[in-house]
Amino acid sequence: MTAKNNKLAKAGEYKPIDLLAVAAAREVVDGDIVFAGTGLPMLAIMLAQKVSAPNAVCIYEAGSIDGRPIDLPTSVGDARCAHQASMAAGLTEAFYGQLHCGYVDLAFLGGAEIDKYGNVNTTVVGDYLSPEKRFTGSGGNPDINALARRTVFIMVQEKRRFREHVDYITSPGWRLPKWPGGEFVHKREVYGKFFRGGVEAVITNMGVFRFDEEGIMYLDTVHPGFTPQQVKDNCSFDLNISRVSGETKPPTYYELELLYKEVDPEGIFLP
Amino acid sequence: MNNLFDKRPRLARSNKVVSLSEAIDEIRNGDVLMMGSFVDTRRPMAAAYEIVRQQKHNLILLAQCSLAEDIMVGAGCAIAWRGCYTGIATFGLSPATLRKTEAGKFFPDEIGHLDIIYGALAAMVGSPFVATRATLGSDVLNDQLDRNRILIDKAGNKAMIPKKKFELIEDPFYNQGLVKLLPAMPADAAIIHTQMAGEKGTARISGSLAFDHYFVHAARTVIVTTEQIVPEEYLRRDPNRNQIPCTAVDMVVEIPWGGHPSQVMGYYDTDIPFIRDYVLSARTDEGFERWVGEWILDVKSRDQYLDKLGASRLEGLRAADPQGYRSRS
């Protein structure tokens, strides 16, 4: 291992996916209990554990608790997840034994569409009963998003994906329908004493978004090479860009080296 | 008929070993069926192929519509599904499920993982319903987007599907706010694939247990396919390591490589090119038909399947100690 080069990489020296992984990894606080899904979330937690959060614990929904994978898994049930795990069991032990009962601090999730309240759709485009396009369905998305203290969504930034209303609310955000009536209220009102938090950040290939006191999305940092207006132009709703705190910090050379040489040397998710 | 939640008395036979075709013969058209494990690991793939070969139809699938299920959906064996996932992790969306759903030929009904787990647990313990916070605020609770009626219509045994999907009430005991009453999720049959099983049905799993250790108790017929039948006596030397008790199991089928192309920890790794080829092929009707012909219908025996894969390919997948998978690097 060469000396840690903590200088920031310049434009052109990293790919959008590298910045996504690095920005997501930076959301992990050392000691967090993290629930991660397949893909970029795996890169993020494994990178975070190597860079800044060695004591973060990762739980994969298929039932491995605090595994320390030495090879990148292709799914959350992959035997790679369970390498050096404290326990390998099943979904019950992960979802109820860890998540529902309140151990989980942070979760990484993905989504196809999101609205300004952080409601996420991973189920269908169009009418649910005769969809134009079907996606993966919820997976663990709504359960994890509802019951972790903080969640971070990693998504592709496109106008058609950042919408006023999503076609199907798979995963509840900050303001959500209260059934049976379906009127939109704050999450706190629906979850009552079970309320623990919600969407902390949305990270896309253009910026990092957070939510204000009302539960409405705003742009926090913009990735190098983009302007806040460009990000706003890639949202269907009227994105608040008045609170931009600056530019997203690019990856360091050390982070890039870890990503490509240690986390995903086989190129499972990285190009 | 007994109470829905009473376990069907399993025959306390000394030997439950049968052939794969005999076992799958017990699956009826219209059954509510749960295929074991998760996404692309330890899937009962040989059993799924046999279901296709025996041309089962109108099956209602539970839990996920991933690698094993997608093949059955593509082949027209399943009509509906209640669960939460129609993808194959790194390999993308479940291609046949998407095609059939978008064409209106297959009927998904959404619930969440917590619902599946808790529904299975409720069926296991014989409780008609349980309470949870799962899916509050999501469209799972939107009654305009509910296919419970379709599931009842399609089920062979209509008693297997609850009259409705959920009921919302205020917590009457601890005053914690809104809770969802979730009906139990019994199944007509469960098929799981394990690393080892004994002739009386005791089974041992390595790696993720997924839903299997609960779902076997929620199903009225339980088939265990296994990499290796070992003497019951061997498994019983260390009973703490067994997750499936003999009392839950009706039939045991030995099928080496029976989880291919999924991963079976300790035995072999995921066959990545095979799954990629399937996912690409199954995007169209023609591609799927070609694939199912090549790998299922035109393959006359398990031996022929393994010969077609070839010894060097299988050797390249064989798991290594101590990790239990095949390191790609």
Interface residues (C-beta under 8 A of the other chain):
Chain A: T38 G39 E61 A62 G63 S64 I70 D71 T74 S75 V76 G77 D78 A79 R80 C81 A82 H83 A88 A89 G90 L91 T92 E93 F95 Y96 H100 T123 Y128 L129 S130 P131 E132 K133 R134 F135 T136 G137 S138 G139 G140 P142 D143 A146 L147 Y168 I169 T170 S171 P172 L176 P177 K178 W179 P180 G182 K187 V190 Y191 G192 K193 F194 P265 E266 I268 F269
Chain B: S37 F38 V39 D40 T41 R42 C65 G83 C84 Y85 T86 G87 I88 A89 T90 F91 L93 T97 L98 T101 E102 G104 P108 E110 I111 G112 H113 L114 I116 I117 Y118 L121 T132 R133 A134 T135 L136 G137 S138 D139 V140 L141 N142 D143 L145 R147 L168 Q176 G177 L178 S206 G207 S208 L209 A210 F211 D212 H213 Y214 Q263 M265 G266 D269 T270 I272 A319 Q323 G324 Y325 S327 R328 S329
